[in-house]
């Protein structure tokens, strides 16, 4: 395991790269890894740099200590005006959109509290693995505000409109089991197994054809925003693009020859 020089000069994040998998750890345990502008800026910078590194084929986001991310830094938000609040929300939305649109799969390893902006960060990832001790919620109404980092948009797309309204309107915090039941978490594991399981899954993904993985992510993410006919046509475009790659030829040839494919990323 190595620290990558291009992304190691962070104050609030730890970045490790091992076997094609980058693990990005929020490292402010004393404040439950809450999000301020500096943390968001580091996340944006790290993902921009990882995007230029084709050797990184999957990313894990997790938190140090007992929280994944307990939300925004309320002390820095209290004095916002309507204008600066809008700027703050748009900035956070842009950072999470960068993570959501990252061309390779991103796994959230939710090790503890994922509240407010932390839940929104987890929802921007492709897959959410949760420790059995994890807690999820959008409790912003308890502060007299609403989710601002697109939580009101991603949550209903994941769990349905009714459940999303229940969580946002009540401000309730739910456990990992309920998050799994409603589709907010994809798998629940004992805390000690969470990060090893995330790494095993990330390594499995990293062994696949990178271009096909990118096309699959685009087909799902963008297709969900279209009507079914348009989404199906978009899928056909993404499918066809795979046939421009040597990895398609290698994958099919390996299948016919009954051997393991050796993908080159080309």
Residue frames as qw, qx, qy, qz and C-alpha x, y, z in Angstrom:
[[0.000, 0.889, 0.458, 0.000, 0.00, 0.00, 0.00],
 [0.464, 0.058, 0.029, 0.884, 1.37, 3.41, -0.94],
 [0.060, 0.795, 0.288, -0.531, 0.53, 7.04, -0.45],
 [0.575, 0.547, 0.376, 0.478, 0.28, 8.60, -3.88],
 [0.372, -0.219, -0.060, 0.900, 2.37, 11.76, -4.14],
 [0.026, -0.330, -0.425, -0.842, -0.18, 13.50, -6.35],
 [0.502, -0.582, -0.364, -0.526, -2.93, 13.24, -3.76],
 [0.679, -0.284, -0.557, 0.384, -1.07, 12.88, -0.45],
 [0.232, 0.097, -0.247, 0.936, -0.73, 16.57, 0.45],
 [0.403, -0.600, -0.448, -0.527, -4.12, 16.80, 2.13],
 [0.099, -0.358, 0.545, -0.751, -4.82, 18.19, 5.57],
 [0.615, -0.074, 0.388, -0.682, -8.21, 16.55, 6.11],
 [0.931, 0.219, -0.073, -0.284, -8.08, 13.44, 3.93],
 [0.461, -0.436, 0.750, 0.189, -5.94, 10.32, 3.90],
 [0.764, 0.507, -0.176, -0.360, -5.44, 8.81, 0.44],
 [0.482, -0.375, 0.780, 0.136, -4.01, 5.33, -0.05],
 [0.714, 0.457, -0.312, -0.429, -3.66, 3.46, -3.34],
 [0.406, -0.318, 0.857, -0.024, -3.26, -0.30, -3.43],
 [0.334, 0.117, 0.911, 0.211, -3.77, -2.66, -6.37],
 [0.012, -0.341, -0.609, -0.716, -5.86, -0.29, -8.44],
 [0.356, -0.741, -0.561, -0.102, -8.03, 0.81, -5.53],
 [0.140, 0.396, -0.272, 0.866, -7.83, 4.25, -3.91],
 [0.426, -0.611, -0.645, 0.171, -9.14, 4.58, -0.35],
 [0.049, 0.515, -0.056, 0.854, -10.07, 8.14, 0.62],
 [0.472, -0.482, -0.672, 0.305, -10.58, 8.56, 4.37],
 [0.157, -0.832, -0.070, -0.528, -12.15, 11.65, 5.91],
 [0.673, -0.059, -0.500, 0.542, -9.76, 12.41, 8.75],
 [0.127, -0.457, 0.228, -0.850, -11.38, 14.85, 11.17],
 [0.500, -0.327, -0.802, 0.023, -12.56, 12.40, 13.85],
 [0.187, -0.201, -0.516, 0.811, -12.57, 15.10, 16.52],
 [0.372, 0.266, 0.100, -0.883, -15.56, 16.74, 14.75],
 [0.669, 0.259, 0.672, -0.183, -17.05, 13.48, 13.42],
 [0.409, 0.049, 0.643, 0.646, -15.56, 14.20, 9.97],
 [0.295, 0.787, 0.439, -0.316, -17.97, 17.04, 9.31],
 [0.563, 0.443, 0.390, 0.579, -17.78, 18.96, 6.06],
 [0.042, -0.823, -0.058, 0.564, -16.48, 22.47, 5.69],
 [0.559, 0.799, -0.103, -0.198, -15.32, 24.21, 2.53],
 [0.030, -0.692, 0.714, 0.101, -11.73, 23.05, 2.98],
 [0.551, -0.060, 0.831, -0.058, -12.77, 19.39, 3.21],
 [0.679, 0.608, 0.369, -0.182, -14.99, 19.74, 0.15],
 [0.319, 0.854, -0.360, -0.198, -12.16, 21.43, -1.74],
 [0.237, -0.484, 0.840, 0.071, -9.82, 18.55, -0.89],
 [0.659, 0.235, 0.704, -0.120, -12.41, 16.00, -2.01],
 [0.590, 0.777, 0.086, -0.201, -12.82, 17.83, -5.32],
 [0.122, 0.797, -0.574, -0.142, -9.06, 18.04, -5.80],
 [0.444, -0.283, 0.850, -0.007, -8.44, 14.38, -4.93],
 [0.692, 0.401, 0.591, -0.105, -11.12, 13.12, -7.32],
 [0.466, 0.849, -0.137, -0.208, -9.87, 15.41, -10.08],
 [0.017, -0.681, 0.725, 0.096, -6.39, 13.98, -9.66],
 [0.565, -0.059, 0.819, -0.079, -7.55, 10.37, -9.38],
 [0.701, 0.606, 0.272, -0.259, -9.44, 10.81, -12.64],
 [0.389, 0.804, -0.425, -0.148, -6.11, 11.41, -14.39],
 [0.192, -0.473, 0.858, -0.063, -4.66, 8.16, -13.04],
 [0.758, 0.121, -0.430, -0.476, -5.88, 5.22, -15.14],
 [0.380, 0.160, -0.877, 0.247, -4.24, 2.77, -12.74],
 [0.240, 0.084, 0.648, -0.718, -6.94, 3.67, -10.19],
 [0.259, -0.165, -0.788, -0.533, -9.95, 1.62, -11.21],
 [0.486, -0.638, -0.567, -0.188, -12.16, 1.96, -8.11],
 [0.053, 0.440, -0.377, 0.813, -12.41, 4.27, -5.10],
 [0.492, -0.526, -0.678, 0.147, -13.56, 3.73, -1.53],
 [0.082, -0.584, 0.175, -0.788, -14.68, 6.62, 0.69],
 [0.646, -0.463, -0.591, 0.139, -14.80, 6.07, 4.45],
 [0.205, -0.863, 0.108, -0.450, -14.32, 7.96, 7.70],
 [0.407, 0.261, -0.693, 0.535, -11.83, 7.90, 10.53],
 [0.161, -0.102, 0.605, -0.773, -13.18, 7.12, 13.98],
 [0.247, 0.318, 0.858, -0.320, -16.83, 6.58, 14.86],
 [0.450, 0.688, 0.257, -0.508, -18.35, 8.60, 12.03],
 [0.608, 0.406, 0.479, 0.485, -18.43, 8.35, 8.27],
 [0.137, 0.224, 0.062, 0.963, -19.43, 12.00, 8.12],
 [0.068, -0.519, -0.726, 0.446, -21.82, 13.62, 10.58],
 [0.221, 0.858, 0.462, 0.034, -22.83, 16.41, 8.19],
 [0.339, 0.741, -0.001, 0.581, -21.91, 20.00, 7.54],
 [0.418, -0.089, -0.430, 0.795, -19.95, 22.23, 9.88],
 [0.131, -0.816, -0.554, -0.096, -22.84, 24.08, 11.52],
 [0.393, -0.671, -0.107, 0.620, -20.57, 26.66, 13.14],
 [0.233, -0.202, 0.416, 0.856, -19.58, 27.94, 9.70],
 [0.002, -0.425, -0.735, -0.528, -23.16, 27.92, 8.40],
 [0.147, -0.647, -0.623, 0.414, -24.98, 29.78, 11.15],
 [0.047, -0.649, -0.037, 0.758, -24.14, 33.23, 9.78],
 [0.276, 0.156, 0.695, 0.645, -24.90, 32.48, 6.13],
 [0.362, 0.380, 0.087, -0.847, -27.17, 34.87, 4.30],
 [0.791, 0.423, 0.365, -0.249, -29.66, 33.68, 1.68],
 [0.545, 0.768, -0.312, -0.122, -27.12, 34.54, -1.03],
 [0.036, 0.601, -0.792, 0.101, -24.14, 32.87, 0.64],
 [0.662, -0.046, 0.688, -0.292, -26.29, 29.87, 1.62],
 [0.808, 0.540, 0.098, -0.212, -27.13, 29.36, -2.04],
 [0.362, 0.744, -0.562, 0.015, -23.43, 29.59, -2.94],
 [0.331, -0.419, 0.811, -0.240, -22.58, 27.05, -0.23],
 [0.789, 0.190, 0.511, -0.282, -25.27, 24.62, -1.41],
 [0.722, 0.666, -0.122, -0.139, -24.20, 24.92, -5.04],
 [0.127, 0.696, -0.702, 0.078, -20.56, 24.37, -4.12],
 [0.503, -0.222, 0.798, -0.248, -21.37, 21.22, -2.16],
 [0.813, 0.413, 0.306, -0.275, -23.61, 19.98, -4.96],
 [0.539, 0.742, -0.385, -0.106, -20.81, 20.48, -7.49],
 [0.099, -0.547, 0.820, -0.137, -18.32, 18.50, -5.38],
 [0.625, 0.011, 0.732, -0.271, -20.72, 15.60, -4.86],
 [0.761, 0.587, 0.068, -0.268, -21.63, 15.63, -8.55],
 [0.283, 0.702, -0.651, -0.057, -17.91, 15.24, -9.34],
 [0.326, -0.271, 0.883, -0.202, -17.90, 12.12, -7.15],
 [0.717, 0.322, 0.505, -0.356, -21.15, 10.79, -8.65],
 [0.700, 0.692, -0.053, -0.166, -19.88, 11.34, -12.21],
 [0.265, -0.636, 0.704, 0.173, -16.37, 9.99, -11.53],
 [0.658, 0.376, -0.480, -0.442, -15.76, 7.60, -14.44],
 [0.452, 0.122, -0.876, 0.117, -14.96, 4.63, -12.22],
 [0.612, -0.558, -0.526, -0.192, -17.04, 3.04, -9.44],
 [0.007, -0.462, 0.482, -0.745, -17.03, 4.69, -6.01],
 [0.618, -0.378, -0.689, 0.007, -17.94, 2.69, -2.89],
 [0.297, -0.655, 0.275, -0.638, -19.00, 4.32, 0.38],
 [0.585, -0.124, -0.751, 0.279, -17.85, 2.29, 3.38],
 [0.350, -0.673, -0.024, -0.651, -20.18, 3.84, 5.96],
 [0.511, 0.076, -0.738, 0.433, -18.48, 3.10, 9.25],
 [0.151, -0.354, -0.624, 0.681, -20.66, 5.21, 11.55],
 [0.212, 0.713, 0.396, -0.538, -22.82, 8.32, 11.44],
 [0.243, 0.175, 0.549, 0.780, -23.81, 9.43, 7.92],
 [0.020, 0.737, 0.572, -0.358, -26.01, 12.40, 8.64],
 [0.156, 0.880, 0.039, -0.447, -26.99, 15.46, 6.62],
 [0.367, 0.783, -0.435, -0.251, -24.14, 16.21, 4.26],
 [0.251, -0.394, 0.884, 0.023, -22.58, 12.87, 5.22],
 [0.624, 0.326, 0.690, -0.167, -25.65, 10.98, 4.04],
 [0.528, 0.801, 0.002, -0.282, -25.59, 13.11, 0.88],
 [0.040, 0.679, -0.707, -0.193, -21.93, 12.18, 0.36],
 [0.447, -0.079, 0.890, -0.034, -22.76, 8.48, 0.73],
 [0.625, 0.560, 0.486, -0.244, -25.64, 8.81, -1.74],
 [0.360, 0.815, -0.311, -0.331, -23.30, 10.35, -4.33],
 [0.196, -0.417, 0.874, 0.155, -21.33, 7.09, -4.32],
 [0.538, 0.133, -0.653, -0.517, -22.31, 4.17, -6.53],
 [0.724, -0.233, -0.649, -0.018, -22.55, 1.54, -3.80],
 [0.310, -0.645, 0.363, -0.596, -23.08, 1.93, -0.04],
 [0.692, -0.118, -0.686, 0.195, -21.73, -0.72, 2.31],
 [0.355, -0.708, 0.151, -0.591, -22.62, -0.04, 5.94],
 [0.189, 0.154, -0.850, 0.467, -21.33, -1.23, 9.28],
 [0.378, -0.526, -0.756, -0.088, -24.12, -2.63, 11.46],
 [0.333, -0.547, -0.404, 0.653, -23.43, 0.30, 13.80],
 [0.165, 0.134, 0.294, 0.932, -23.95, 2.93, 11.07],
 [0.142, 0.665, 0.566, -0.466, -26.68, 5.56, 11.30],
 [0.229, 0.283, 0.502, 0.784, -28.25, 7.43, 8.38],
 [0.012, 0.761, 0.583, -0.284, -30.42, 10.51, 8.25],
 [0.214, 0.466, 0.214, 0.831, -31.26, 13.92, 6.82],
 [0.334, -0.624, -0.605, 0.365, -31.98, 15.77, 10.08],
 [0.256, 0.204, 0.079, 0.942, -31.65, 19.28, 8.65],
 [0.307, -0.664, -0.420, -0.537, -35.24, 20.25, 9.56],
 [0.641, -0.595, -0.379, 0.301, -34.15, 20.11, 13.20],
 [0.438, -0.269, 0.010, 0.858, -31.92, 23.09, 12.38],
 [0.263, 0.748, 0.261, -0.550, -34.61, 24.97, 10.49],
 [0.213, 0.572, -0.545, -0.575, -33.17, 24.13, 7.05],
 [0.936, 0.244, 0.140, -0.211, -33.42, 21.38, 4.42],
 [0.787, -0.100, 0.401, 0.459, -30.80, 19.21, 2.69],
 [0.183, 0.886, -0.116, -0.411, -28.63, 21.41, 0.49],
 [0.118, -0.515, 0.755, 0.388, -26.22, 19.06, -1.29],
 [0.538, 0.153, -0.594, -0.579, -28.92, 17.47, -3.51],
 [0.105, -0.022, 0.938, -0.330, -30.12, 15.15, -0.74],
 [0.531, 0.361, 0.417, -0.643, -33.74, 16.01, -1.51],
 [0.634, 0.517, -0.339, -0.465, -33.12, 14.76, -5.06],
 [0.346, 0.350, -0.870, -0.021, -30.91, 11.67, -4.60],
 [0.284, -0.072, 0.819, -0.494, -32.82, 10.29, -1.63],
 [0.716, 0.304, 0.311, -0.546, -36.19, 9.81, -3.41],
 [0.625, 0.519, -0.509, -0.286, -34.37, 8.31, -6.39],
 [0.202, 0.317, -0.904, 0.202, -32.92, 5.70, -4.04],
 [0.064, 0.124, 0.883, -0.448, -35.74, 4.99, -1.61],
 [0.039, -0.594, -0.738, -0.317, -38.87, 6.40, -3.27],
 [0.050, -0.559, -0.064, -0.825, -40.72, 9.66, -2.77],
 [0.650, -0.637, -0.249, -0.330, -42.76, 8.63, 0.26],
 [0.830, -0.350, -0.209, 0.381, -39.86, 7.26, 2.31],
 [0.457, 0.267, -0.053, 0.847, -37.69, 10.21, 1.34],
 [0.248, -0.643, -0.115, -0.716, -40.35, 12.65, 2.56],
 [0.786, -0.558, -0.262, -0.045, -40.70, 10.67, 5.78],
 [0.756, -0.161, -0.160, 0.614, -36.97, 10.96, 6.47],
 [0.278, 0.338, 0.035, 0.899, -36.61, 14.59, 5.42],
 [0.368, -0.645, -0.226, -0.630, -39.82, 15.83, 7.09],
 [0.790, -0.569, -0.228, -0.021, -39.25, 13.97, 10.38],
 [0.069, 0.813, -0.512, 0.267, -35.49, 14.47, 10.59],
 [0.901, -0.349, 0.226, -0.125, -35.34, 10.95, 12.02],
 [0.088, 0.622, -0.774, -0.079, -32.09, 8.99, 12.14],
 [0.957, 0.026, -0.039, -0.285, -32.33, 5.35, 11.10],
 [0.594, -0.494, 0.619, 0.138, -30.06, 2.39, 11.74],
 [0.032, 0.411, -0.771, -0.485, -28.21, 0.33, 9.15],
 [0.264, 0.219, 0.939, 0.003, -30.85, -2.39, 9.09],
 [0.352, 0.733, 0.450, -0.368, -33.62, 0.04, 8.16],
 [0.138, 0.714, -0.384, -0.569, -31.32, 1.74, 5.63],
 [0.122, -0.166, 0.922, 0.329, -30.80, -1.65, 4.01],
 [0.312, 0.444, 0.824, -0.164, -34.52, -2.41, 4.02],
 [0.326, 0.821, 0.273, -0.380, -35.42, 0.81, 2.18],
 [0.748, 0.523, 0.198, 0.357, -32.52, 0.74, -0.27],
 [0.038, -0.977, 0.200, -0.068, -30.37, 3.48, 1.24],
 [0.319, -0.585, 0.741, 0.090, -27.66, 0.91, 2.07],
 [0.716, 0.354, -0.490, -0.351, -26.78, -1.97, -0.25],
 [0.799, -0.038, -0.578, 0.161, -25.20, -4.31, 2.29],
 [0.454, -0.776, 0.249, -0.359, -24.68, -4.37, 6.07],
 [0.767, 0.203, -0.537, 0.286, -21.64, -5.95, 7.68],
 [0.678, -0.628, -0.214, 0.316, -20.12, -6.26, 11.16],
 [0.018, -0.981, 0.144, 0.128, -17.94, -3.18, 11.79],
 [0.478, -0.567, 0.594, 0.313, -14.69, -5.12, 11.70],
 [0.613, 0.208, 0.690, 0.323, -15.58, -6.60, 8.30],
 [0.345, 0.859, 0.253, -0.280, -16.67, -3.35, 6.63],
 [0.108, 0.831, -0.411, -0.359, -13.41, -2.02, 5.19],
 [0.338, -0.256, 0.866, 0.266, -12.03, -5.47, 4.25],
 [0.500, 0.488, 0.715, -0.019, -15.31, -6.22, 2.44],
 [0.308, 0.896, 0.051, -0.317, -15.21, -2.85, 0.67],
 [0.076, -0.679, 0.632, 0.365, -11.65, -3.54, -0.47],
 [0.449, 0.040, 0.878, 0.163, -12.54, -7.03, -1.71],
 [0.467, 0.715, 0.506, -0.119, -15.44, -5.61, -3.70],
 [0.158, 0.903, -0.197, -0.348, -13.29, -2.75, -5.04],
 [0.249, -0.463, 0.780, 0.339, -10.56, -5.18, -6.11],
 [0.510, 0.329, 0.792, 0.065, -13.17, -7.34, -7.85],
 [0.376, 0.871, 0.244, -0.201, -14.41, -4.28, -9.73],
 [0.063, -0.817, 0.435, 0.373, -10.85, -3.17, -10.50],
 [0.448, -0.183, 0.823, 0.299, -10.23, -6.48, -12.28],
 [0.550, 0.613, 0.566, -0.049, -12.98, -5.79, -14.83],
 [0.464, 0.395, 0.347, 0.713, -12.61, -3.93, -18.12],
 [0.160, -0.391, -0.281, 0.862, -12.35, -0.24, -17.14],
 [0.173, 0.026, -0.368, -0.913, -14.09, 1.15, -20.23],
 [0.405, -0.367, -0.775, -0.317, -17.01, -1.24, -19.84],
 [0.338, -0.482, -0.622, 0.517, -17.30, -0.19, -16.19],
 [0.027, -0.260, -0.009, 0.965, -17.39, 3.47, -17.24],
 [0.306, -0.118, -0.577, -0.748, -20.07, 2.77, -19.86],
 [0.399, -0.429, -0.810, 0.017, -22.15, 0.78, -17.39],
 [0.222, -0.451, -0.448, 0.740, -22.03, 3.64, -14.89],
 [0.112, 0.170, -0.217, -0.955, -23.00, 6.17, -17.54],
 [0.327, -0.242, -0.765, -0.499, -25.81, 3.97, -18.83],
 [0.367, -0.521, -0.736, 0.226, -27.35, 3.66, -15.36],
 [0.205, -0.442, -0.295, 0.822, -26.77, 7.18, -14.05],
 [0.140, 0.204, -0.267, -0.931, -27.85, 9.07, -17.15],
 [0.270, -0.232, -0.827, -0.435, -30.52, 6.57, -18.16],
 [0.199, -0.491, -0.754, 0.389, -32.38, 7.09, -14.89],
 [0.034, 0.485, 0.145, -0.862, -32.94, 10.71, -15.85],
 [0.245, 0.153, -0.575, -0.765, -34.59, 9.78, -19.19],
 [0.823, 0.093, 0.129, -0.546, -37.84, 8.18, -20.28],
 [0.805, -0.157, 0.571, 0.040, -37.55, 4.43, -20.88],
 [0.779, 0.574, 0.209, 0.145, -37.30, 4.61, -24.66],
 [0.236, 0.904, -0.298, 0.196, -34.60, 7.27, -24.56],
 [0.500, -0.635, 0.580, -0.104, -32.74, 5.41, -21.81],
 [0.885, 0.087, 0.451, 0.077, -32.81, 2.19, -23.82],
 [0.628, 0.749, -0.002, 0.214, -31.40, 4.04, -26.84],
 [0.093, -0.871, 0.442, -0.192, -28.69, 5.49, -24.60],
 [0.767, -0.343, 0.542, -0.017, -27.86, 2.01, -23.33],
 [0.859, 0.415, 0.251, 0.164, -27.44, 0.83, -26.94],
 [0.327, 0.883, -0.240, 0.237, -24.99, 3.70, -27.55],
 [0.396, -0.711, 0.556, -0.168, -22.97, 2.77, -24.44],
 [0.888, -0.020, 0.460, 0.011, -23.07, -0.91, -25.44],
 [0.742, 0.642, 0.065, 0.180, -21.83, -0.10, -28.94],
 [0.057, 0.905, -0.384, 0.176, -18.96, 2.00, -27.61],
 [0.722, -0.465, 0.513, -0.006, -17.58, -1.07, -25.81],
 [0.878, 0.296, 0.326, 0.186, -16.89, -2.57, -29.24],
 [0.360, 0.888, -0.216, 0.188, -14.30, 0.14, -29.91],
 [0.370, -0.748, 0.524, -0.173, -12.05, -1.38, -27.26],
 [0.446, 0.370, -0.815, 0.014, -9.49, -4.18, -27.29],
 [0.253, -0.162, 0.793, -0.531, -10.86, -5.28, -23.91],
 [0.777, 0.209, 0.158, -0.573, -14.12, -6.32, -25.59],
 [0.730, 0.423, -0.513, -0.158, -12.19, -8.56, -27.95],
 [0.180, 0.360, -0.839, 0.366, -10.09, -9.96, -25.11],
 [0.490, -0.083, 0.584, -0.642, -13.14, -10.59, -22.90],
 [0.847, 0.266, 0.029, -0.459, -15.08, -12.45, -25.56],
 [0.616, 0.473, -0.630, -0.001, -12.04, -14.34, -26.80],
 [0.042, -0.334, 0.823, -0.457, -11.21, -15.43, -23.26],
 [0.695, 0.034, 0.408, -0.592, -14.78, -16.64, -22.75],
 [0.853, 0.379, -0.209, -0.292, -14.67, -18.71, -25.94],
 [0.542, 0.461, -0.670, 0.213, -11.25, -20.08, -25.02],
 [0.800, -0.506, -0.316, -0.067, -12.44, -20.88, -21.46],
 [0.610, -0.003, -0.332, 0.720, -9.75, -18.82, -19.74],
 [0.233, -0.774, -0.339, 0.482, -9.63, -15.76, -17.49],
 [0.398, 0.831, 0.167, 0.350, -9.64, -12.48, -19.38],
 [0.557, -0.326, -0.073, 0.760, -6.62, -10.20, -19.01],
 [0.190, 0.918, 0.332, 0.103, -7.96, -6.71, -19.46],
 [0.590, 0.087, -0.001, 0.803, -5.49, -4.00, -20.46],
 [0.039, -0.707, -0.293, 0.643, -7.71, -0.96, -20.15],
 [0.023, 0.349, -0.473, -0.809, -7.59, -0.41, -23.92]]
